[in-house]
Amino acid sequence: GKKPQLADLRESGSIEQDADVVMFLWREDDENPENIMLDIAKHRNGPLRSVPLRFKGDRIRFYSRDTKHQTK
C-alpha cells in the first residue's frame, strides 16, 4: 500500500496541527496482509520512527516483528 503522510490529514480539520501524536497503521505489501507498519509521523515530545508489526487477525493483536523482542 501507499505510505500515509501528515499531508493526508490536511482535509480533516485541524487534526494535523492540534495533535500531539499522530500514528499511522498501514500495510507495506498487500500480498502479505499480516505485515503492518506503525509509523509515528508526529510526536511533540519524542522521536519519529517506524515500527514493523505482525497482525494476527484471529487474536485481533499486533506483535513485534523484531525477533529479539518476541516471547515464545
PDB file of N, H, CA, C and O in Angstrom:
ATOM      1  N   GLY A   1       0.807  -1.188   0.000  1.00  0.00           N
ATOM      2  CA  GLY A   1       0.000   0.000   0.000  1.00  0.00           C
ATOM      3  C   GLY A   1       0.851   1.254   0.000  1.00  0.00           C
ATOM      4  O   GLY A   1       2.077   1.198   0.105  1.00  0.00           O
ATOM      5  N   LYS A   2       0.188   2.364  -0.118  1.00  0.00           N
ATOM      6  H   LYS A   2      -0.807   2.409  -0.203  1.00  0.00           H
ATOM      7  CA  LYS A   2       0.855   3.663  -0.125  1.00  0.00           C
ATOM      8  C   LYS A   2       1.090   4.117   1.314  1.00  0.00           C
ATOM      9  O   LYS A   2       0.182   4.066   2.145  1.00  0.00           O
ATOM     10  N   LYS A   3       2.293   4.555   1.598  1.00  0.00           N
ATOM     11  H   LYS A   3       3.030   4.596   0.923  1.00  0.00           H
ATOM     12  CA  LYS A   3       2.630   5.024   2.941  1.00  0.00           C
ATOM     13  C   LYS A   3       1.876   6.327   3.232  1.00  0.00           C
ATOM     14  O   LYS A   3       2.001   7.290   2.475  1.00  0.00           O
ATOM     15  N   PRO A   4       1.093   6.369   4.321  1.00  0.00           N
ATOM     16  CA  PRO A   4       0.373   7.599   4.669  1.00  0.00           C
ATOM     17  C   PRO A   4       1.329   8.677   5.170  1.00  0.00           C
ATOM     18  O   PRO A   4       2.392   8.383   5.716  1.00  0.00           O
ATOM     19  N   GLN A   5       0.932   9.913   4.975  1.00  0.00           N
ATOM     20  H   GLN A   5       0.068  10.152   4.532  1.00  0.00           H
ATOM     21  CA  GLN A   5       1.736  11.063   5.394  1.00  0.00           C
ATOM     22  C   GLN A   5       0.840  12.069   6.104  1.00  0.00           C
ATOM     23  O   GLN A   5      -0.383  12.032   5.968  1.00  0.00           O
ATOM     24  N   LEU A   6       1.460  12.966   6.860  1.00  0.00           N
ATOM     25  H   LEU A   6       2.454  12.996   6.970  1.00  0.00           H
ATOM     26  CA  LEU A   6       0.686  14.003   7.555  1.00  0.00           C
ATOM     27  C   LEU A   6      -0.156  14.817   6.584  1.00  0.00           C
ATOM     28  O   LEU A   6      -1.250  15.261   6.932  1.00  0.00           O
ATOM     29  N   ALA A   7       0.336  15.013   5.388  1.00  0.00           N
ATOM     30  H   ALA A   7       1.225  14.652   5.105  1.00  0.00           H
ATOM     31  CA  ALA A   7      -0.408  15.783   4.387  1.00  0.00           C
ATOM     32  C   ALA A   7      -1.761  15.143   4.075  1.00  0.00           C
ATOM     33  O   ALA A   7      -2.684  15.835   3.645  1.00  0.00           O
ATOM     34  N   ASP A   8      -1.890  13.835   4.285  1.00  0.00           N
ATOM     35  H   ASP A   8      -1.140  13.273   4.635  1.00  0.00           H
ATOM     36  CA  ASP A   8      -3.164  13.152   4.055  1.00  0.00           C
ATOM     37  C   ASP A   8      -4.248  13.629   5.018  1.00  0.00           C
ATOM     38  O   ASP A   8      -5.434  13.435   4.751  1.00  0.00           O
ATOM     39  N   LEU A   9      -3.864  14.244   6.126  1.00  0.00           N
ATOM     40  H   LEU A   9      -2.900  14.402   6.343  1.00  0.00           H
ATOM     41  CA  LEU A   9      -4.819  14.727   7.129  1.00  0.00           C
ATOM     42  C   LEU A   9      -5.245  16.172   6.898  1.00  0.00           C
ATOM     43  O   LEU A   9      -6.095  16.682   7.628  1.00  0.00           O
ATOM     44  N   ARG A  10      -4.691  16.824   5.925  1.00  0.00           N
ATOM     45  H   ARG A  10      -4.001  16.410   5.331  1.00  0.00           H
ATOM     46  CA  ARG A  10      -4.959  18.258   5.716  1.00  0.00           C
ATOM     47  C   ARG A  10      -6.435  18.572   5.532  1.00  0.00           C
ATOM     48  O   ARG A  10      -6.891  19.647   5.920  1.00  0.00           O
ATOM     49  N   GLU A  11      -7.182  17.653   4.947  1.00  0.00           N
ATOM     50  H   GLU A  11      -6.811  16.779   4.631  1.00  0.00           H
ATOM     51  CA  GLU A  11      -8.615  17.879   4.716  1.00  0.00           C
ATOM     52  C   GLU A  11      -9.462  17.457   5.920  1.00  0.00           C
ATOM     53  O   GLU A  11     -10.690  17.453   5.835  1.00  0.00           O
ATOM     54  N   SER A  12      -8.832  17.108   7.025  1.00  0.00           N
ATOM     55  H   SER A  12      -7.834  17.112   7.094  1.00  0.00           H
ATOM     56  CA  SER A  12      -9.547  16.606   8.208  1.00  0.00           C
ATOM     57  C   SER A  12      -9.583  17.638   9.331  1.00  0.00           C
ATOM     58  O   SER A  12      -9.350  17.298  10.491  1.00  0.00           O
ATOM     59  N   GLY A  13      -9.864  18.856   9.008  1.00  0.00           N
ATOM     60  H   GLY A  13     -10.054  19.132   8.065  1.00  0.00           H
ATOM     61  CA  GLY A  13      -9.915  19.897  10.026  1.00  0.00           C
ATOM     62  C   GLY A  13      -8.526  20.224  10.532  1.00  0.00           C
ATOM     63  O   GLY A  13      -7.583  20.340   9.750  1.00  0.00           O
ATOM     64  N   SER A  14      -8.400  20.374  11.850  1.00  0.00           N
ATOM     65  H   SER A  14      -9.166  20.279  12.486  1.00  0.00           H
ATOM     66  CA  SER A  14      -7.123  20.795  12.429  1.00  0.00           C
ATOM     67  C   SER A  14      -6.378  19.646  13.104  1.00  0.00           C
ATOM     68  O   SER A  14      -5.520  19.887  13.953  1.00  0.00           O
ATOM     69  N   ILE A  15      -6.690  18.410  12.744  1.00  0.00           N
ATOM     70  H   ILE A  15      -7.388  18.214  12.054  1.00  0.00           H
ATOM     71  CA  ILE A  15      -6.044  17.247  13.381  1.00  0.00           C
ATOM     72  C   ILE A  15      -4.532  17.359  13.310  1.00  0.00           C
ATOM     73  O   ILE A  15      -3.846  17.196  14.320  1.00  0.00           O
ATOM     74  N   GLU A  16      -4.014  17.635  12.133  1.00  0.00           N
ATOM     75  H   GLU A  16      -4.571  17.767  11.314  1.00  0.00           H
ATOM     76  CA  GLU A  16      -2.560  17.675  11.941  1.00  0.00           C
ATOM     77  C   GLU A  16      -1.901  18.709  12.847  1.00  0.00           C
ATOM     78  O   GLU A  16      -0.845  18.443  13.421  1.00  0.00           O
ATOM     79  N   GLN A  17      -2.511  19.884  12.982  1.00  0.00           N
ATOM     80  H   GLN A  17      -3.369  20.101  12.516  1.00  0.00           H
ATOM     81  CA  GLN A  17      -1.918  20.946  13.784  1.00  0.00           C
ATOM     82  C   GLN A  17      -2.120  20.735  15.285  1.00  0.00           C
ATOM     83  O   GLN A  17      -1.217  21.019  16.073  1.00  0.00           O
ATOM     84  N   ASP A  18      -3.286  20.245  15.689  1.00  0.00           N
ATOM     85  H   ASP A  18      -4.019  20.015  15.049  1.00  0.00           H
ATOM     86  CA  ASP A  18      -3.637  20.160  17.107  1.00  0.00           C
ATOM     87  C   ASP A  18      -3.106  18.925  17.822  1.00  0.00           C
ATOM     88  O   ASP A  18      -2.904  18.953  19.037  1.00  0.00           O
ATOM     89  N   ALA A  19      -2.880  17.858  17.096  1.00  0.00           N
ATOM     90  H   ALA A  19      -3.044  17.836  16.110  1.00  0.00           H
ATOM     91  CA  ALA A  19      -2.483  16.591  17.729  1.00  0.00           C
ATOM     92  C   ALA A  19      -1.061  16.656  18.270  1.00  0.00           C
ATOM     93  O   ALA A  19      -0.173  17.235  17.645  1.00  0.00           O
ATOM     94  N   ASP A  20      -0.857  16.057  19.438  1.00  0.00           N
ATOM     95  H   ASP A  20      -1.579  15.586  19.946  1.00  0.00           H
ATOM     96  CA  ASP A  20       0.491  15.906  19.987  1.00  0.00           C
ATOM     97  C   ASP A  20       1.202  14.716  19.356  1.00  0.00           C
ATOM     98  O   ASP A  20       2.414  14.741  19.145  1.00  0.00           O
ATOM     99  N   VAL A  21       0.430  13.673  19.057  1.00  0.00           N
ATOM    100  H   VAL A  21      -0.555  13.652  19.229  1.00  0.00           H
ATOM    101  CA  VAL A  21       0.982  12.459  18.452  1.00  0.00           C
ATOM    102  C   VAL A  21       0.072  12.032  17.305  1.00  0.00           C
ATOM    103  O   VAL A  21      -1.151  12.004  17.447  1.00  0.00           O
ATOM    104  N   VAL A  22       0.678  11.702  16.170  1.00  0.00           N
ATOM    105  H   VAL A  22       1.671  11.725  16.055  1.00  0.00           H
ATOM    106  CA  VAL A  22      -0.059  11.142  15.036  1.00  0.00           C
ATOM    107  C   VAL A  22       0.635   9.848  14.642  1.00  0.00           C
ATOM    108  O   VAL A  22       1.832   9.834  14.354  1.00  0.00           O
ATOM    109  N   MET A  23      -0.131   8.757  14.633  1.00  0.00           N
ATOM    110  H   MET A  23      -1.104   8.769  14.867  1.00  0.00           H
ATOM    111  CA  MET A  23       0.401   7.451  14.237  1.00  0.00           C
ATOM    112  C   MET A  23      -0.456   6.888  13.115  1.00  0.00           C
ATOM    113  O   MET A  23      -1.674   7.063  13.093  1.00  0.00           O
ATOM    114  N   PHE A  24       0.199   6.213  12.191  1.00  0.00           N
ATOM    115  H   PHE A  24       1.189   6.071  12.208  1.00  0.00           H
ATOM    116  CA  PHE A  24      -0.490   5.561  11.082  1.00  0.00           C
ATOM    117  C   PHE A  24      -0.182   4.073  11.105  1.00  0.00           C
ATOM    118  O   PHE A  24       0.967   3.679  11.304  1.00  0.00           O
ATOM    119  N   LEU A  25      -1.192   3.251  10.903  1.00  0.00           N
ATOM    120  H   LEU A  25      -2.125   3.571  10.741  1.00  0.00           H
ATOM    121  CA  LEU A  25      -1.019   1.820  10.652  1.00  0.00           C
ATOM    122  C   LEU A  25      -1.268   1.601   9.169  1.00  0.00           C
ATOM    123  O   LEU A  25      -2.273   2.065   8.630  1.00  0.00           O
ATOM    124  N   TRP A  26      -0.360   0.898   8.511  1.00  0.00           N
ATOM    125  H   TRP A  26       0.456   0.521   8.949  1.00  0.00           H
ATOM    126  CA  TRP A  26      -0.544   0.645   7.082  1.00  0.00           C
ATOM    127  C   TRP A  26       0.183  -0.623   6.670  1.00  0.00           C
ATOM    128  O   TRP A  26       1.112  -1.083   7.333  1.00  0.00           O
ATOM    129  N   ARG A  27      -0.274  -1.173   5.547  1.00  0.00           N
ATOM    130  H   ARG A  27      -1.029  -0.800   5.008  1.00  0.00           H
ATOM    131  CA  ARG A  27       0.343  -2.386   5.002  1.00  0.00           C
ATOM    132  C   ARG A  27       1.381  -2.000   3.965  1.00  0.00           C
ATOM    133  O   ARG A  27       1.093  -1.265   3.021  1.00  0.00           O
ATOM    134  N   GLU A  28       2.592  -2.506   4.152  1.00  0.00           N
ATOM    135  H   GLU A  28       2.826  -3.104   4.919  1.00  0.00           H
ATOM    136  CA  GLU A  28       3.656  -2.289   3.174  1.00  0.00           C
ATOM    137  C   GLU A  28       3.379  -3.065   1.892  1.00  0.00           C
ATOM    138  O   GLU A  28       3.633  -2.584   0.787  1.00  0.00           O
ATOM    139  N   ASP A  29       2.854  -4.272   2.064  1.00  0.00           N
ATOM    140  H   ASP A  29       2.648  -4.662   2.962  1.00  0.00           H
ATOM    141  CA  ASP A  29       2.703  -5.205   0.958  1.00  0.00           C
ATOM    142  C   ASP A  29       1.312  -5.814   1.032  1.00  0.00           C
ATOM    143  O   ASP A  29       0.996  -6.536   1.977  1.00  0.00           O
ATOM    144  N   ASP A  30       0.482  -5.526   0.041  1.00  0.00           N
ATOM    145  H   ASP A  30       0.738  -4.939  -0.727  1.00  0.00           H
ATOM    146  CA  ASP A  30      -0.888  -6.042   0.044  1.00  0.00           C
ATOM    147  C   ASP A  30      -0.936  -7.563  -0.069  1.00  0.00           C
ATOM    148  O   ASP A  30      -1.940  -8.177   0.294  1.00  0.00           O
ATOM    149  N   GLU A  31       0.133  -8.175  -0.567  1.00  0.00           N
ATOM    150  H   GLU A  31       0.948  -7.676  -0.861  1.00  0.00           H
ATOM    151  CA  GLU A  31       0.159  -9.628  -0.715  1.00  0.00           C
ATOM    152  C   GLU A  31       0.486 -10.340   0.598  1.00  0.00           C
ATOM    153  O   GLU A  31       0.293 -11.551   0.704  1.00  0.00           O
ATOM    154  N   ASN A  32       0.971  -9.613   1.585  1.00  0.00           N
ATOM    155  H   ASN A  32       1.128  -8.630   1.498  1.00  0.00           H
ATOM    156  CA  ASN A  32       1.279 -10.190   2.891  1.00  0.00           C
ATOM    157  C   ASN A  32       0.573  -9.353   3.960  1.00  0.00           C
ATOM    158  O   ASN A  32       1.203  -8.528   4.622  1.00  0.00           O
ATOM    159  N   PRO A  33      -0.739  -9.567   4.128  1.00  0.00           N
ATOM    160  CA  PRO A  33      -1.538  -8.684   4.993  1.00  0.00           C
ATOM    161  C   PRO A  33      -1.182  -8.729   6.475  1.00  0.00           C
ATOM    162  O   PRO A  33      -1.606  -7.854   7.230  1.00  0.00           O
ATOM    163  N   GLU A  34      -0.414  -9.729   6.911  1.00  0.00           N
ATOM    164  H   GLU A  34      -0.070 -10.440   6.298  1.00  0.00           H
ATOM    165  CA  GLU A  34      -0.020  -9.768   8.324  1.00  0.00           C
ATOM    166  C   GLU A  34       1.056  -8.741   8.649  1.00  0.00           C
ATOM    167  O   GLU A  34       1.164  -8.314   9.799  1.00  0.00           O
ATOM    168  N   ASN A  35       1.848  -8.337   7.671  1.00  0.00           N
ATOM    169  H   ASN A  35       1.760  -8.684   6.737  1.00  0.00           H
ATOM    170  CA  ASN A  35       2.927  -7.378   7.918  1.00  0.00           C
ATOM    171  C   ASN A  35       2.380  -5.958   7.875  1.00  0.00           C
ATOM    172  O   ASN A  35       1.892  -5.490   6.846  1.00  0.00           O
ATOM    173  N   ILE A  36       2.473  -5.292   9.007  1.00  0.00           N
ATOM    174  H   ILE A  36       2.870  -5.672   9.843  1.00  0.00           H
ATOM    175  CA  ILE A  36       1.934  -3.945   9.192  1.00  0.00           C
ATOM    176  C   ILE A  36       3.064  -3.037   9.661  1.00  0.00           C
ATOM    177  O   ILE A  36       3.964  -3.473  10.379  1.00  0.00           O
ATOM    178  N   MET A  37       3.012  -1.778   9.253  1.00  0.00           N
ATOM    179  H   MET A  37       2.282  -1.424   8.669  1.00  0.00           H
ATOM    180  CA  MET A  37       3.947  -0.775   9.767  1.00  0.00           C
ATOM    181  C   MET A  37       3.171   0.200  10.638  1.00  0.00           C
ATOM    182  O   MET A  37       2.080   0.642  10.275  1.00  0.00           O
ATOM    183  N   LEU A  38       3.735   0.528  11.778  1.00  0.00           N
ATOM    184  H   LEU A  38       4.620   0.170  12.074  1.00  0.00           H
ATOM    185  CA  LEU A  38       3.223   1.592  12.637  1.00  0.00           C
ATOM    186  C   LEU A  38       4.195   2.749  12.479  1.00  0.00           C
ATOM    187  O   LEU A  38       5.340   2.672  12.924  1.00  0.00           O
ATOM    188  N   ASP A  39       3.741   3.814  11.850  1.00  0.00           N
ATOM    189  H   ASP A  39       2.811   3.877  11.488  1.00  0.00           H
ATOM    190  CA  ASP A  39       4.585   4.997  11.662  1.00  0.00           C
ATOM    191  C   ASP A  39       4.166   6.075  12.644  1.00  0.00           C
ATOM    192  O   ASP A  39       3.010   6.498  12.651  1.00  0.00           O
ATOM    193  N   ILE A  40       5.095   6.517  13.468  1.00  0.00           N
ATOM    194  H   ILE A  40       6.034   6.172  13.462  1.00  0.00           H
ATOM    195  CA  ILE A  40       4.863   7.664  14.338  1.00  0.00           C
ATOM    196  C   ILE A  40       5.304   8.867  13.517  1.00  0.00           C
ATOM    197  O   ILE A  40       6.494   9.168  13.420  1.00  0.00           O
ATOM    198  N   ALA A  41       4.324   9.550  12.929  1.00  0.00           N
ATOM    199  H   ALA A  41       3.358   9.305  13.008  1.00  0.00           H
ATOM    200  CA  ALA A  41       4.593  10.617  11.972  1.00  0.00           C
ATOM    201  C   ALA A  41       4.750  11.978  12.643  1.00  0.00           C
ATOM    202  O   ALA A  41       5.361  12.890  12.085  1.00  0.00           O
ATOM    203  N   LYS A  42       4.191  12.103  13.848  1.00  0.00           N
ATOM    204  H   LYS A  42       3.695  11.362  14.301  1.00  0.00           H
ATOM    205  CA  LYS A  42       4.326  13.352  14.603  1.00  0.00           C
ATOM    206  C   LYS A  42       4.354  13.000  16.079  1.00  0.00           C
ATOM    207  O   LYS A  42       3.555  12.192  16.552  1.00  0.00           O
ATOM    208  N   HIS A  43       5.283  13.615  16.803  1.00  0.00           N
ATOM    209  H   HIS A  43       5.932  14.272  16.418  1.00  0.00           H
ATOM    210  CA  HIS A  43       5.396  13.379  18.247  1.00  0.00           C
ATOM    211  C   HIS A  43       6.063  14.615  18.838  1.00  0.00           C
ATOM    212  O   HIS A  43       7.273  14.805  18.712  1.00  0.00           O
ATOM    213  N   ARG A  44       5.261  15.445  19.479  1.00  0.00           N
ATOM    214  H   ARG A  44       4.279  15.291  19.582  1.00  0.00           H
ATOM    215  CA  ARG A  44       5.797  16.716  20.003  1.00  0.00           C
ATOM    216  C   ARG A  44       6.932  16.514  20.995  1.00  0.00           C
ATOM    217  O   ARG A  44       7.857  17.325  21.048  1.00  0.00           O
ATOM    218  N   ASN A  45       6.874  15.442  21.782  1.00  0.00           N
ATOM    219  H   ASN A  45       6.122  14.784  21.739  1.00  0.00           H
ATOM    220  CA  ASN A  45       7.851  15.249  22.853  1.00  0.00           C
ATOM    221  C   ASN A  45       8.685  13.988  22.684  1.00  0.00           C
ATOM    222  O   ASN A  45       9.220  13.465  23.662  1.00  0.00           O
ATOM    223  N   GLY A  46       8.801  13.504  21.481  1.00  0.00           N
ATOM    224  H   GLY A  46       8.367  13.929  20.687  1.00  0.00           H
ATOM    225  CA  GLY A  46       9.560  12.272  21.293  1.00  0.00           C
ATOM    226  C   GLY A  46       9.989  12.079  19.856  1.00  0.00           C
ATOM    227  O   GLY A  46       9.732  12.919  18.994  1.00  0.00           O
ATOM    228  N   PRO A  47      10.649  10.954  19.611  1.00  0.00           N
ATOM    229  CA  PRO A  47      11.198  10.699  18.277  1.00  0.00           C
ATOM    230  C   PRO A  47      10.137  10.215  17.289  1.00  0.00           C
ATOM    231  O   PRO A  47       9.099   9.676  17.674  1.00  0.00           O
ATOM    232  N   LEU A  48      10.425  10.423  16.026  1.00  0.00           N
ATOM    233  H   LEU A  48      11.268  10.861  15.713  1.00  0.00           H
ATOM    234  CA  LEU A  48       9.629   9.855  14.945  1.00  0.00           C
ATOM    235  C   LEU A  48      10.280   8.535  14.569  1.00  0.00           C
ATOM    236  O   LEU A  48      11.506   8.434  14.517  1.00  0.00           O
ATOM    237  N   ARG A  49       9.466   7.529  14.307  1.00  0.00           N
ATOM    238  H   ARG A  49       8.470   7.611  14.349  1.00  0.00           H
ATOM    239  CA  ARG A  49      10.041   6.243  13.923  1.00  0.00           C
ATOM    240  C   ARG A  49       8.996   5.362  13.276  1.00  0.00           C
ATOM    241  O   ARG A  49       7.800   5.650  13.314  1.00  0.00           O
ATOM    242  N   SER A  50       9.466   4.295  12.690  1.00  0.00           N
ATOM    243  H   SER A  50      10.438   4.061  12.659  1.00  0.00           H
ATOM    244  CA  SER A  50       8.600   3.269  12.113  1.00  0.00           C
ATOM    245  C   SER A  50       8.835   1.972  12.871  1.00  0.00           C
ATOM    246  O   SER A  50       9.973   1.610  13.171  1.00  0.00           O
ATOM    247  N   VAL A  51       7.744   1.277  13.176  1.00  0.00           N
ATOM    248  H   VAL A  51       6.820   1.571  12.932  1.00  0.00           H
ATOM    249  CA  VAL A  51       7.825   0.036  13.943  1.00  0.00           C
ATOM    250  C   VAL A  51       7.175  -1.076  13.115  1.00  0.00           C
ATOM    251  O   VAL A  51       5.973  -1.026  12.854  1.00  0.00           O
ATOM    252  N   PRO A  52       7.953  -2.071  12.703  1.00  0.00           N
ATOM    253  CA  PRO A  52       7.360  -3.187  11.961  1.00  0.00           C
ATOM    254  C   PRO A  52       6.585  -4.104  12.905  1.00  0.00           C
ATOM    255  O   PRO A  52       7.107  -4.539  13.932  1.00  0.00           O
ATOM    256  N   LEU A  53       5.340  -4.390  12.546  1.00  0.00           N
ATOM    257  H   LEU A  53       4.916  -4.037  11.712  1.00  0.00           H
ATOM    258  CA  LEU A  53       4.476  -5.233  13.368  1.00  0.00           C
ATOM    259  C   LEU A  53       3.916  -6.383  12.539  1.00  0.00           C
ATOM    260  O   LEU A  53       3.920  -6.347  11.309  1.00  0.00           O
ATOM    261  N   ARG A  54       3.439  -7.396  13.240  1.00  0.00           N
ATOM    262  H   ARG A  54       3.436  -7.426  14.239  1.00  0.00           H
ATOM    263  CA  ARG A  54       2.725  -8.507  12.610  1.00  0.00           C
ATOM    264  C   ARG A  54       1.332  -8.529  13.230  1.00  0.00           C
ATOM    265  O   ARG A  54       1.189  -8.540  14.453  1.00  0.00           O
ATOM    266  N   PHE A  55       0.304  -8.536  12.376  1.00  0.00           N
ATOM    267  H   PHE A  55       0.420  -8.527  11.383  1.00  0.00           H
ATOM    268  CA  PHE A  55      -1.079  -8.550  12.843  1.00  0.00           C
ATOM    269  C   PHE A  55      -1.621  -9.971  12.784  1.00  0.00           C
ATOM    270  O   PHE A  55      -1.559 -10.626  11.743  1.00  0.00           O
ATOM    271  N   LYS A  56      -2.145 -10.434  13.893  1.00  0.00           N
ATOM    272  H   LYS A  56      -2.195  -9.902  14.738  1.00  0.00           H
ATOM    273  CA  LYS A  56      -2.786 -11.749  13.959  1.00  0.00           C
ATOM    274  C   LYS A  56      -4.287 -11.521  14.098  1.00  0.00           C
ATOM    275  O   LYS A  56      -4.784 -11.259  15.194  1.00  0.00           O
ATOM    276  N   GLY A  57      -5.003 -11.623  12.983  1.00  0.00           N
ATOM    277  H   GLY A  57      -4.599 -11.836  12.093  1.00  0.00           H
ATOM    278  CA  GLY A  57      -6.428 -11.337  12.953  1.00  0.00           C
ATOM    279  C   GLY A  57      -7.260 -12.242  13.835  1.00  0.00           C
ATOM    280  O   GLY A  57      -8.259 -11.804  14.405  1.00  0.00           O
ATOM    281  N   ASP A  58      -6.857 -13.522  13.958  1.00  0.00           N
ATOM    282  H   ASP A  58      -6.046 -13.878  13.495  1.00  0.00           H
ATOM    283  CA  ASP A  58      -7.638 -14.440  14.782  1.00  0.00           C
ATOM    284  C   ASP A  58      -7.585 -14.069  16.260  1.00  0.00           C
ATOM    285  O   ASP A  58      -8.456 -14.463  17.035  1.00  0.00           O
ATOM    286  N   ARG A  59      -6.571 -13.316  16.644  1.00  0.00           N
ATOM    287  H   ARG A  59      -5.864 -12.995  16.014  1.00  0.00           H
ATOM    288  CA  ARG A  59      -6.441 -12.855  18.035  1.00  0.00           C
ATOM    289  C   ARG A  59      -6.695 -11.353  18.170  1.00  0.00           C
ATOM    290  O   ARG A  59      -6.757 -10.823  19.279  1.00  0.00           O
ATOM    291  N   ILE A  60      -6.840 -10.686  17.045  1.00  0.00           N
ATOM    292  H   ILE A  60      -6.789 -11.117  16.145  1.00  0.00           H
ATOM    293  CA  ILE A  60      -7.017  -9.233  16.991  1.00  0.00           C
ATOM    294  C   ILE A  60      -5.912  -8.545  17.793  1.00  0.00           C
ATOM    295  O   ILE A  60      -6.178  -7.711  18.659  1.00  0.00           O
ATOM    296  N   ARG A  61      -4.655  -8.919  17.480  1.00  0.00           N
ATOM    297  H   ARG A  61      -4.439  -9.597  16.776  1.00  0.00           H
ATOM    298  CA  ARG A  61      -3.492  -8.386  18.200  1.00  0.00           C
ATOM    299  C   ARG A  61      -2.371  -8.071  17.229  1.00  0.00           C
ATOM    300  O   ARG A  61      -2.256  -8.661  16.154  1.00  0.00           O
ATOM    301  N   PHE A  62      -1.551  -7.117  17.646  1.00  0.00           N
ATOM    302  H   PHE A  62      -1.645  -6.638  18.519  1.00  0.00           H
ATOM    303  CA  PHE A  62      -0.336  -6.774  16.921  1.00  0.00           C
ATOM    304  C   PHE A  62       0.859  -7.261  17.729  1.00  0.00           C
ATOM    305  O   PHE A  62       0.885  -7.139  18.953  1.00  0.00           O
ATOM    306  N   TYR A  63       1.847  -7.814  17.032  1.00  0.00           N
ATOM    307  H   TYR A  63       1.827  -7.914  16.037  1.00  0.00           H
ATOM    308  CA  TYR A  63       3.066  -8.306  17.667  1.00  0.00           C
ATOM    309  C   TYR A  63       4.272  -7.690  16.976  1.00  0.00           C
ATOM    310  O   TYR A  63       4.205  -7.315  15.806  1.00  0.00           O
ATOM    311  N   SER A  64       5.361  -7.589  17.698  1.00  0.00           N
ATOM    312  H   SER A  64       5.416  -7.894  18.649  1.00  0.00           H
ATOM    313  CA  SER A  64       6.606  -7.087  17.132  1.00  0.00           C
ATOM    314  C   SER A  64       7.136  -8.067  16.094  1.00  0.00           C
ATOM    315  O   SER A  64       7.049  -9.281  16.281  1.00  0.00           O
ATOM    316  N   ARG A  65       7.685  -7.544  15.001  1.00  0.00           N
ATOM    317  H   ARG A  65       7.756  -6.558  14.849  1.00  0.00           H
ATOM    318  CA  ARG A  65       8.384  -8.391  14.034  1.00  0.00           C
ATOM    319  C   ARG A  65       9.850  -8.499  14.395  1.00  0.00           C
ATOM    320  O   ARG A  65      10.585  -9.273  13.781  1.00  0.00           O
ATOM    321  N   ASP A  66      10.283  -7.736  15.381  1.00  0.00           N
ATOM    322  H   ASP A  66       9.686  -7.107  15.880  1.00  0.00           H
ATOM    323  CA  ASP A  66      11.667  -7.762  15.841  1.00  0.00           C
ATOM    324  C   ASP A  66      11.847  -9.013  16.693  1.00  0.00           C
ATOM    325  O   ASP A  66      11.319  -9.089  17.802  1.00  0.00           O
ATOM    326  N   THR A  67      12.588  -9.993  16.184  1.00  0.00           N
ATOM    327  H   THR A  67      13.017  -9.932  15.283  1.00  0.00           H
ATOM    328  CA  THR A  67      12.694 -11.288  16.856  1.00  0.00           C
ATOM    329  C   THR A  67      13.333 -11.205  18.231  1.00  0.00           C
ATOM    330  O   THR A  67      13.053 -12.056  19.075  1.00  0.00           O
ATOM    331  N   LYS A  68      14.180 -10.215  18.492  1.00  0.00           N
ATOM    332  H   LYS A  68      14.407  -9.524  17.806  1.00  0.00           H
ATOM    333  CA  LYS A  68      14.805 -10.139  19.813  1.00  0.00           C
ATOM    334  C   LYS A  68      13.830  -9.696  20.897  1.00  0.00           C
ATOM    335  O   LYS A  68      14.141  -9.813  22.082  1.00  0.00           O
ATOM    336  N   HIS A  69      12.644  -9.185  20.512  1.00  0.00           N
ATOM    337  H   HIS A  69      12.392  -9.090  19.549  1.00  0.00           H
ATOM    338  CA  HIS A  69      11.652  -8.769  21.494  1.00  0.00           C
ATOM    339  C   HIS A  69      10.447  -9.700  21.549  1.00  0.00           C
ATOM    340  O   HIS A  69       9.498  -9.437  22.287  1.00  0.00           O
ATOM    341  N   GLN A  70      10.471 -10.773  20.785  1.00  0.00           N
ATOM    342  H   GLN A  70      11.241 -10.987  20.185  1.00  0.00           H
ATOM    343  CA  GLN A  70       9.333 -11.684  20.780  1.00  0.00           C
ATOM    344  C   GLN A  70       9.417 -12.649  21.945  1.00  0.00           C
ATOM    345  O   GLN A  70      10.501 -13.051  22.368  1.00  0.00           O
ATOM    346  N   THR A  71       8.251 -13.013  22.457  1.00  0.00           N
ATOM    347  H   THR A  71       7.370 -12.687  22.114  1.00  0.00           H
ATOM    348  CA  THR A  71       8.193 -14.022  23.518  1.00  0.00           C
ATOM    349  C   THR A  71       7.808 -15.344  22.888  1.00  0.00           C
ATOM    350  O   THR A  71       7.091 -15.385  21.888  1.00  0.00           O
ATOM    351  N   LYS A  72       8.284 -16.406  23.471  1.00  0.00           N
ATOM    352  H   LYS A  72       8.867 -16.373  24.282  1.00  0.00           H
ATOM    353  CA  LYS A  72       7.999 -17.754  22.933  1.00  0.00           C
ATOM    354  C   LYS A  72       6.706 -18.275  23.518  1.00  0.00           C
ATOM    355  O   LYS A  72       6.288 -19.387  23.198  1.00  0.00           O
TER     356      LYS A  72
END
